[in-house]
Amino acid sequence: MEERTRHLMAQLPYLRRYARALAGSPADGDALVTRALEWYLDREGEDAGEHGGTVPLRMTLYRHLNTLQDDRDAPAATSAHPVEAALGALGETDRRLYLLVNLEDLAAADAAAVLDLPAGEGVERLARAREAVRARLAATILIVEDDAIIAFDLAETVRSMGHIVCGTAATMDEALGLAAEHTPTLALMDIRLAEGDNGIEVARELRRQRFLPVIFVTAFPEDVVRRGVEYLGPVIPKPFTREQIEQAITRAVFTPAPEEGRAMVPPVA
């Protein structure tokens, strides 16, 4: 294989990754890559100096992928995934800047050059884009727990992850009231609550009103299995570790919500 082609093929995994994120779908991204490769191979004798290093060649191809995407005159496909949705809320130039730096590991100045931005402007726009994505990915979490010490520990874990605690409830009425007021994106739910209330019933009611992911944090995990309500959410037995809570929250936050109509609660047995 001639050297020119070898250099090009070495870029293929990076091109596919960027193009798929750029177009919003694997099929559209791969189609962009095919066209970019054809364009480049047709430029015999026009690429002097581009093989001086891997990054300059890759930057040339990233730039052309952007041009091809613009020529499609179609926005990137939308996604229900929280990360992709957060990126989709950015302006298109900022989205591409974010992808080139955070996905493709380009230096901010190199990513700015790909997008024909002054280096200083690229750094400023990247900082704003990162903050916007971080803000959109910050979950609002309701803690339903009647033990004040455990509730405090859970709240500290949530805040340390950059998420927001919208409130702590010890009873069903308190939980439903806080949920109505703050519309949380996730609930950490004990099962046996104050005043004889039951977290499973709270979770069922929250699910009936609107889809709300729930993570049960309980000393009685068998209650979930015995009542056949595993569909309501995963269970973390007490005593728990902070790592267990962090991992469960991350999975819940970065899992797309089910389509409307598929989050219905089965009837009470």
N, C-alpha and C positions, 0 to 999 in steps of 0.2 A: 504494500500500500504506500503510495507516495506520501511524502512528509506533510504536504498541505492537507491531505485528507485525514491523516492521523491527528493532526492538530485539531481539525474540525470535529472528528468523532469523540475526542477527549472532552469536548464541551457539551456533548449531547445530554448527559444526565442533568446538568445545570439548566440547559435551555428548556428541557421538558418540564422541569420543576417550576421554573419561572413562568413559562408560557401557560401552564395549566392554572396557576394562580392568577395570572394576568387575565385570561379569558373566562375563568370561573368554571371551567369544565375540562375533564381530561381529553375528550374528543376534539373540542375546539382548540385546546392548547397544542395538541399533537399536530393538528392541521397547520397551525401557525409555524411550528418548528419545521415541518416539511417544506413549507414555502421559504422559510429563512435559509435553510440549507441549500435549496435550489438557487436562491438568489446569490448566495455567497459563492457557490461553485461556478456560477456563470461569470463571476468577476475575475476571470483569469488575467493576471498582470495588473490588477487595480488595487491590490492589497499590500503593497510594499510597506514594510515596517510593522504590520499587524501581528507578525509572528515573533516579535521581539520578546513577548511574554504572554503567558496564558490569559492574564486579566485583560490586556488591551483587546485581544481577539474576542473574548467573551463580552466585553463592553460593546464592541461593534455589533455583535449579534443581539445583545439585549436591546440596543437602540433600534435595530431593524424589526425585532419582534414588536416593539412599541408602535412603530410605523405601520406594520401589518395590522395590528389590533385597531389602530385608528382608522385604517382603510376599510375595515369591516363595517364601520359605522354602526356598531351594536354594543351596548353596554355589557360589561361582564355579567355572566349568569349570577342570579341571586342565590343565596344559600341560607338555610336555617341554622347553620352552625354558628354559635355565638362569636367565635373569633373571626370567621369570614364575614359575618354580618357587621361586626365592628369595623373591619377594614372597608367594607362596602359603603359605610357612612362617611368615609373620608372623601375629599375631592380626588379626582382621578390622578392628578399629578402627585398628590401626597400619598395616595395608596401605592403607586408605583415606587415612590421613594422609600416608603416603609418596607415594601417587599424586597427591593434591591439590597437594602441594608440588613434587615432582620432575617430574611429568608435566604438571600444569596451571599451574605457576608461581605458585600462591598463596603469600602470605606465611604463615609458620608460624602466626601468630596468627589469620589469616583461616581457614586450614584447620581449626584447632582450633575456631573458632566454628561452622563448618559441621557439625562432629562433636559439638557441645555439650560441648567440653572447655575447662577453664580454659586461658588462654594459656600460662602457665608449664608446666603439665602437657603441653601439646601440644609445646612445644619439647623437653622432656626425652624424651618418647616418640619424637619424630622422630629425635633423636640416637641412641637405642638401636636404632631400626628401621634406620637407615642403617648402623650398625655391624654389625647382624645380616646385612643384605644383602651388605655388603662381605665379611664373613667367608665366607658361602656361595659367593660368586663367586670367591674366591681359589683358583686352580687349584694342584694339587700336581704339579710337573713334574719328570720324570726326564731327566737329560742324559746321553746316551750318546756320548762323544767321547774319543778317546785323546790328543788334543793338549791339554796342561794349560792353555796360554794361551787357546786358543779356548774350552775348557770354562769357564774363569774368566770370560771375557767374556760368554758365554751366561748364566751364573749371575747375573752382575751385572744383565744386562738383565731377566731374569725377576724378580729381587727388586725392581728399580726400578718394575716394573709392579704390585707388591703381591702377587705370587704367591709360592709356596713351592717351593724346590728341595729335593726329597727325597733327592737324592744324585747323584753323578757316577760313571759307569761307563766303563771303557775296553775291556771284553770282554763277550762274550755272557753268560758265567756271572755276572759282576758285575751286569749289567743285569737279568737274570731274578731274581737274588736280591733286588735293591733293589725291583723291581716287586712281588715277592711280599710283601715286608715292609711296603711303604708304600702299595700300591695307588694309584699316581699317576693323574691324570686326563689327562695328556698327556706325550708323550716327544719330545724334540728328539734326532734320531738321525743320527749320522754313518754312512756306509756302510762304509768300509774301516777296521776297528778293529784294536786290538792283537791279537797272537797269531794273526793271519790270520783273525780272525772277521769276519763280514759283517753290517752293520746291517739289511740286507733280511731275513736269516734271523731276526734278533732281532725285527724288526717282525712277521714272519709268526707266530713263536711267541707273542708277546704277543697278537696278534689271535686265535690259536687258543685261548689260555687264557681270554681275555675281551676284549671290545672295548676297545681303547685307541687313541685318536687319535695319529698319529705325524706329525711334520714332519721330513722329511729335510733335513739341513744338510750338504752334501757338495761336494767338489771334483770328484765324478764323477757328475753328474746323469744322464749317458747310461746308467749302469748300471740305473737304474729303468726307463727306456724300453726298453732292450735286453731286459730280463727280463720286460717286460709287467706290471709290478706297480704301475702308477700308482694303482691303487685303494687302495694302502696309505696314501697320504698325499701332500700337496704337497711340492715340492722347492724348496729355497732354495740356489742355487749359492754356493760359496765363490769369492772373498771376498764376504761379505755386509755389509749395513749394519744398524745397530741398528733402524732404522725397518722394514726388511723382517721382522726377527724379531718385533718388536712387533705388526705388522699380522697376521702369520701366527698368532701366539699368540691374539690377540683373536678372529680368525675361528674358530679351533678351539674356544676356550673358550665362545663364545656360539653355537655351532651345536649343536642338539639331537643326542644320540646316536641312532643308528638303532634301530628296533624290534628286539627280540630275534629272532634268526632271520634278520635281513637283513644281519647283519655277518659272515656266514660267509666264510671265505677260500676262493677258488677252489682247486681241487686243483693241486698242482705239475705244471707241464707236463712 
